[in-house]
Amino acid sequence: MVKALPPLNAVRAFEVAARHLNFSRAAGELGVTPGAISKQVLALEDFIGARLFERLPDGLTLTLEGRELRESISPAFEMLNGAFQRFSRRPPRTNVVRLATVASFASQFLVPRLDALKESLPEVELEILTSDRVADLAREEIDLSIRFGAGDWDGLVSSELVAGVLVPVCASSLTTQIADGEASPNLAQTRLIQVFSNSEWRNWQEASGAVLPAAERPFVMEHFLVALQAVIAGQGVALLPEIIVRESLASGQLSQFSRPIDWHQTFHLAHLPNAERRPRVRSVIEWLQVEILKSG
């Protein structure tokens, strides 16, 4: 026969008192009186048949049984705190749309358009989660994701947001050096920045007829945003998705020094099959699609 659990209020009172080794501070954390903490601890001691604290003139200390009990139950409270903290930060979900995306798309496309989103969809509260890992949409309660890839994710509905195009870009200060009047760009005095794999530059070389520099290995950078900042700083040239460099080209920070190339990966909208049942989610999808067309 399974023995009944002790009163959970008593277990909680013990866990907090064991962390503080002070009934008054434990009472402050739980919003009760020190006497209530003492009463709960006594009830737990009666339940297990062992003393949990030594009451010494200079304060409390745990007995051997108290230390063993604290070590056993602390992980459980840490798991509970972690689980509920994830939910306590969220507003009611009626108007909330949670969108997960990579930081480069969020910073270069979404953030400059947040005012436009609020004006078009005042009823929507958009939460933007940025991460380069592939989020579990169901477990993390994510309504939409914008992912970079081929669009073939199991269990998700995906649609291409923009065409797969990589643009060769350099800092505007390097334009004259690279485009020196010859038919093809001169990259001998600059360094390549590699974001995908060697094939992106090989593909560009075949399409442009240019000769790639062989002296130095490329800078290898995992993230579009880091590569973008490196190019702006004049640290090299890169092939980056058109939508990521669009604003920097328009502002004059970057220059395009050769023709773009087609690429087999691009940004997609991806979501669970039932996500569009929520009107707010459908509205955000439609707004994104319109803004992509307008910005192009």
Secondary structure as UniProt FT lines:
FT   HELIX           8..20
FT   HELIX           23..30
FT   HELIX           34..48
FT   STRAND          53..56
FT   TURN            57..58
FT   STRAND          59..62
FT   HELIX           64..88
FT   TURN            93..94
FT   STRAND          96..101
FT   HELIX           103..105
FT   HELIX           106..110
FT   HELIX           111..113
FT   HELIX           114..120
FT   TURN            122..123
FT   STRAND          125..130
FT   TURN            137..141
FT   STRAND          144..149
FT   TURN            154..155
FT   STRAND          157..160
FT   STRAND          165..171
FT   HELIX           172..174
FT   HELIX           175..178
FT   TURN            188..189
FT   STRAND          192..194
FT   HELIX           198..208
FT   STRAND          219..220
FT   HELIX           224..232
FT   TURN            233..234
FT   STRAND          237..241
FT   HELIX           242..251
FT   STRAND          254..256
FT   STRAND          261..262
FT   STRAND          266..271
FT   TURN            273..274
FT   HELIX           275..277
FT   HELIX           279..295
//
